[in-house]
């Protein structure tokens, strides 16, 4: 070993994982009959408008892998809008992004940590501003025959769940 070379990583040399277990003929057939789970992508992102780029790139990479190349345009626009708007409404707090294929649709959820407003008028104004800020999202989702909405967290939790459903 060279004197300046880093020491070998012991975890990579584990003999238990160096060779996958051999499958018999019946096990091999069952392994191929397992239903495919479909698209499942989850990310936690910083509450920063630059996170929109990270979310967009992750979704752009995942969609063709699962056969959704045709949905790249609306989904990446939806992800970008949701992350940018929610990061601006609650800066510095983590955002949780989830994209899943379920029941013949692509379901996108963004959960932020926006504090709950005690005053009903402030709550209504905040929701109105959030909906207005998402006008481009609304146009894209409507154009693709989908649905979108907002829902507040139930106490004792805080935050807002923004969601988009696009048909396959």
C-alpha positions in Angstrom: 0.0 0.0 0.0 1.2 3.5 -0.9 2.2 5.5 2.3 -0.1 8.4 1.3 -3.1 6.3 0.2 -6.2 6.4 2.3 -6.9 3.3 4.3 -9.3 0.9 2.7 -13.0 1.3 3.6 -13.9 -1.7 5.7 -17.6 -1.5 5.0 -17.0 -2.0 1.3 -15.1 -5.2 2.0 -17.8 -6.9 4.0 -17.9 -10.5 2.8 -21.6 -10.9 3.7 -22.6 -8.4 0.9 -19.9 -9.1 -1.6 -22.1 -11.7 -3.5 -25.9 -11.7 -3.7 -27.5 -14.9 -2.5 -28.1 -17.4 -5.2 -31.8 -17.9 -6.2 -33.2 -21.2 -7.1 -35.5 -21.5 -10.2 -38.7 -21.0 -8.2 -37.4 -18.0 -6.3 -36.0 -16.5 -9.5 -39.5 -16.7 -11.1 -41.2 -15.2 -8.0 -38.7 -12.3 -7.9 -39.7 -11.3 -11.5 -43.5 -11.6 -10.7 -43.3 -8.9 -7.9 -45.5 -5.9 -8.9 -43.5 -2.8 -9.6 -44.1 -0.1 -6.9 -44.1 2.7 -9.4 -42.8 6.2 -9.0 -41.9 7.1 -5.4 -39.8 10.2 -4.7 -39.4 12.0 -1.4 -37.1 14.9 -0.6 -36.5 17.2 2.3 -35.3 20.6 1.1 -34.2 23.8 2.8 -36.7 26.6 2.8 -34.8 28.6 0.2 -35.9 29.7 -3.3 -32.8 28.0 -4.7 -34.2 24.7 -3.6 -36.7 24.9 -6.5 -33.8 24.0 -8.8 -32.9 21.0 -6.7 -36.5 19.7 -6.7 -36.8 20.3 -10.4 -33.6 18.4 -11.2 -34.6 15.4 -9.0 -38.1 15.2 -10.6 -36.6 15.6 -14.1 -34.3 12.6 -13.5 -37.0 10.5 -11.9 -39.9 10.9 -14.4 -38.3 9.2 -17.5 -37.0 6.4 -15.3 -40.6 5.4 -14.5 -42.0 6.0 -18.0 -43.4 9.5 -17.4 -41.3 11.5 -19.9 -44.5 13.1 -21.2 -45.3 14.5 -17.8 -41.9 16.2 -17.4 -43.2 19.7 -18.4 -46.2 20.0 -16.0 -44.6 18.2 -13.1 -41.4 20.2 -13.2 -43.4 23.5 -13.4 -45.5 22.4 -10.5 -42.5 21.4 -8.4 -40.7 24.7 -9.2 -43.7 26.9 -8.3 -44.6 25.0 -5.1 -41.1 25.1 -3.8 -40.4 28.7 -4.7 -43.7 30.1 -3.3 -43.6 28.0 -0.1 -39.9 28.9 0.5 -40.8 32.6 0.2 -43.7 32.2 2.6 -41.7 30.4 5.2 -38.0 31.1 4.6 -35.4 29.1 6.5 -37.7 26.2 7.4 -37.5 22.8 5.7 -39.9 21.7 2.9 -40.9 18.1 2.3 -41.6 17.1 -1.3 -43.3 13.9 -2.3 -44.0 12.6 -5.8 -45.9 9.4 -6.2 -47.8 7.4 -8.8 -51.0 6.1 -7.3 -54.5 5.3 -8.6 -53.8 6.2 -12.3 -52.4 9.7 -11.4 -49.2 11.4 -10.4 -49.5 13.0 -6.9 -47.3 15.8 -5.9 -47.3 17.0 -2.3 -45.3 19.8 -0.7 -45.5 20.2 3.0 -44.1 23.5 4.6 -43.8 24.6 8.2 -45.7 27.8 7.9 -46.9 28.8 11.4 -50.6 28.7 12.1 -52.3 32.0 12.3 -54.6 32.5 15.4 -56.6 35.4 13.9 -59.1 34.2 11.3 -58.7 37.3 9.1 -54.9 36.9 9.0 -55.4 33.2 8.2 -57.8 34.0 5.3 -55.4 36.7 3.9 -52.4 34.4 4.1 -54.3 31.7 2.2 -55.5 34.2 -0.4 -51.9 35.4 -0.9 -50.6 31.9 -1.2 -53.3 31.0 -3.8 -52.6 34.2 -5.8 -48.9 33.4 -5.8 -49.6 30.0 -7.3 -51.4 31.4 -10.3 -49.0 29.8 -12.8 -49.3 26.4 -11.0 -53.1 26.7 -11.3 -52.9 27.4 -15.0 -50.6 24.5 -15.7 -52.6 22.0 -13.6 -55.9 23.1 -15.2 -54.4 22.8 -18.7 -53.4 19.2 -18.0 -56.8 18.3 -16.5 -55.5 18.0 -13.0 -56.4 19.3 -9.6 -54.6 21.2 -6.9 -55.2 22.6 -3.5 -54.1 23.6 0.0 -54.8 22.2 3.4 -53.6 23.3 6.8 -52.2 20.9 9.3 -54.4 19.8 12.1 -53.2 21.0 15.6 -50.9 20.4 17.3 -48.9 20.3 14.0 -48.1 23.4 12.0 -47.7 23.9 8.3 -49.5 23.8 5.0 -49.8 20.9 2.6 -50.0 22.0 -1.0 -50.9 19.2 -3.5 -51.3 18.5 -7.2 -52.9 15.5 -8.9 -52.2 15.0 -12.6 -53.9 12.2 -14.5 -51.6 9.7 -16.2 
